[in-house]
Every structure is written in structure tokens, then in C-alpha cells.
Amino acid sequence: MAIAHPQTRQFESFVTNLSYARQMVRAGQALEVLSPKGIDTGDFYRAAWVQSIAALEHWVQEEVLRRVAEEAAKDDPDMPRKLRDYPLPLHWVERVQRGETTTAEVVAERVRQDIARQTLQNPDAIAKVMALVTDVKVWREAAKWVNRWSQYRTSYDEKRLRGQYIQLLRRRNQIAHDADLIDGDLKQRRQIGEADVTDALNWIERIALALAYALDGDASKTSGHPASTGASEAPHRDQLHID
């Protein structure tokens, strides 16, 4: 089943970053054929795994910032509750009152500063920051999209989809923080192969896509395509194919 990508520059950037990870996988495959001495081809797969999580984190940050700016510019009383109640330092409010800036600009910049200090990798952090731009429970809604795209051959709920992502994140942390060493061993590392990392990258793309759709609507009511985003649209739309 072909799933259309959101037409935003932020998601286009995510796809580009993920493609770098896929290039690392292809490089690892090519080196495996040559079997060069002194080179662990698994390191290409490990690098790809880390890159994919970084791509997702970067997309979460940029997507939320885009939506915050759009919501703040609307000055809509029905904006998401977390954004409506977002605290601003008094001196920033005074700048708005003096006409030096606008409320939308102040809010967008304040959120940007706060997000820059956060690590947006674990599911709780992702849900928390996305609550600024939607009142939807994003992981619960994302699980519905995953099931819909599989023609309901899967039965993911919020807990199970979070668990799927946590497994991917846990291996990333083992690679990034522990050199992928087996617990208690200073030399032997965990096995990794092309199939492992390709499956991981496909899941990262699927989860990001499901979260993007979750931000735009109810899986049980919408048509299956993300909402258009006006000025933020990318020049074309790619697709994810799910068998």
C-alpha cells in the first residue's frame, strides 16, 4: 500500500536525512562483499541506525516549531490548550506591548529556545512537545494509522507502538553510548546485519509518517491523506510503500 508523504519541507528534510542512513546501509553491503581486513562493516549499519533516530528527532523539532508559528499567528482562542497556556517571561510581553515585536514571533522564539534544550527521542518527550500543537493523543492516533495502512492485519495500540519505537531507541542508545558492546564485555559487540537495520529504518519512517498523520486528523474520519500546509509545502510528494 502506497502512503503519501506530507507535503512539507520539514518532512522532506526527514526523508532526505533518512536517505543518508540508507546510503550507509548500501555502503555496508558493498563492503561485506569485499570483506576488507580491519574494517567492521557492521559499523555502517550501526551508524545508519543512529542517523535514523536523529532524523526523527530533527523532524519532530522542526515540525512542532512550524506548527507553533502557524498557530500563534492565527490568534485563535481554540488553539491547543498547552500552547494557549504557554508561559512567557514578562520582559518579552513588554516588548510586544511596546510594539517591538508580535505575540506570534515571541511565542515562536520562546518555544524554539525551550525545545533546543530538550532531547526529543523518547515517546514521552515526543508526545509532550507535540501537545503544543494538537490536543490529540498522538501515539494513540498514530497506532490507528499504522493499523489502517496494514489493512488492519495489525492491531497496534498506543502502548504497543510506543514499545516498538522504544526497542529501536534502546538499540540506538546501546550503539551511541555503549559502543554496542555486549553487557560485561569490553571487546565483543552485538551482532547486526543489513536486514536488522533495514527493518529499523522502515519502522522509523513508518512511525514518523504515522505521527505526521496523527497531527492532522482522526484516522477513523479522514481520507487517508495529510492536510495541505500552504506556504510550507514541498515541491513534490513521495510515498512509503507498506506491504
N, C-alpha and C positions, 0 to 999 in steps of 0.2 A: 504494500500500500504506500503510495507516494504522499508525503506530508509536506505541505508548503512551508517554507521558512518565512518568518515575519519580515516585512519589507522595511527594516530599519538599519541604519548604519551601525548601530550597536550590535545587532545580531550578525550582520555581515562581518563585522570585526571578529566576533566569536568564531564564526565558520572559518575565517582566514587563519586565526590562531590555532584552531583545531587541525587545520590542514598541515601546519608546521609539524604537529605531533605525528600525523600520518606519514609525512615525509621521513621522519626519524624511523618509523617502523619499516618503511621500504628500504632505508639505508641499512638497517639491521639485517633484513632478509638478504640483501645483496652480499653483505659481509659474511653471513653464515655460509654461503656457497663457497666463498674463497677460503674460509677457515684460517684467517691470519693469526699467527702466533702472537701472544702477548696482548691481544685485544679481546675483551669480553663483549661480544655482540649484544648480550643482554642489557648492557648499559644504554644502548639506543632505545630499547623498549622501556627501560626504567625512566629515561629522560622524557619519552613520549607520554608516559603515564602522568608524570609531574606537570608537564606542559598542559595536558588536557584539563586538569583541575584548576590551574592558573587561568586558563581561557574562560572557564565557567565563572570563576571569581571576578575576573575583569568584566565580563558581560553583566553580572548581577549589579556591580557598582555603577557601570555606565547606564544601564537600563533604568535603574532607580533614579539616578540623577536627572536623566532626560524627562522622566515622568513627573518628578518633583517640580522641575521648572515649568512644565506644562500645566500642572495642577495649580501651582502658585499664581501663575499668570491669569488663570481663569477667575480668581477671586470668587469661587463658588462655595456657598455655605454647605453644600453636600460633598465637599472633598473628604477623602478618607479621614477618619477620626484621629489617627496618630499624627497626621500631618497638620490637621487643624489645631491640635494641642501642642505642636512642637515649640519648645521653649526658645526664646531669642534673648540675647543679652540686651540690657537696657540701652547701652550706647548705640547699638545697631538700630533699635527702634527710634532713637533720637535722630539718627541720620535720615531715616525715612521721613520723620516729621519736618526736618529742615529742607526736605526736597532734594537731598544729595543723592538719593538712590530710590529704588522702588521696593515695595514689600516683596514682590516676586524675586527680585535679584538678591535681596538679603536672605530670604529663606533658602534659595538655591545654594548660595555660597555657604551658609551655615551648615546645611546638610552635607555639602561636599567636604567641608573641613571635618565633620564628625565621622563620616564614612571613611575618610582617608586614614583614620586611626584604628579602624576595625579590620579584623580578618574575616572575610565573608566566605568561608569554606564550609563550615558545618551547617546542617539543616536548620538548627535553631537560629543561627545568625542570619541565614538567608531569609527565613520567614519573618524575622524581626524587622529587617530593613525593608522588605517588600511590603510590610504593613503600612509603611508611609504612603504608598501609592495605591493600595487596594484594601478593602475590608474583607476580601475573600481569604479563606484559609488556603494558601497557595499549594501546599503539599497535598492536601486532600483533593483539591481540584485537579492538580497535575496527575494524580493517580487515575482519575476518571479519564483523562485524555489518553494516557497510556493504554488503558483497557479498551477504549473506543478504537484506537488505531490498530489494535491487535484483533479487531472484530470480536472482542470480548472472549478471546481464548485465554486471556489472563484475568486475574482477579486481584489486582493491586489495590490496597487501600493506603491511607496516609502513612501508617506505621511501616508497612512492607516496602513502600517506595523509599521512605527515609532510610530504612535498613539497607536497601540495595545501594543507595548512594554512600552510606557510611562505610560499607565494605570497600568501595572504591577509594574513599578518602583515607581509610585506615592503611591500605597498601601504599598510597601516596606518602603518608607520613612515615611509614617504615623505610621507604626509599629515601625520602628527603632528610629524615632525622637520624636514622639508624643505619644508613648505607645499605639497607635491605639485608642486613646480617641476620642469620638465624639466632634467636634468643640464646644468649650464653656463649655464642661462638664469635671469635674475633676475625675469622677468615672466611668461613663458609656462608654463602648468601642463598637466599631463597631462589628457587627456580622461576624463570619467567620466559615465555615464548611469544611468538607472533600472534598466536590465537588468543592468548590471555589479554594482551594489550589491545588488540583489535576489538575484542568484545567490550573491554573497558571504555575505549573511545566511542564506540557506538552507543553505549549506555550514557555516557556523559552528554553526547549530542541529544539523545532522546530525552533526557531529564531536563536539559536546558530548554529544549523545544516545548516540553510539557509545561514548564514553569512560565514560559512566554505566553502560551495559550491560556494558562490559568489567570494571568494578569488581565487578559482581555475578555473573559466571559465564562459562562457556565457551560460545561461540556454537554450537559443534557438538553440545552436550549439553543446553542449557537450552531452555525452552519458547518463548523469544522475549519474555518479559516480565521486567522487573527485579524483584528480590526486594522483598517488603514491608519497610518500615522502622519499623514500630511507632509509637512516640510522635512520630517526626519526620514522619509522613505529612501531606501537604497535604489540604485538604478535597475536592479533585477531581483527576482526571487528564485532561490534554489529550493531543492527538495531533499527530504530524508526519505529513504525507502525502507519500509518495515515489512518483512515477510510474514 
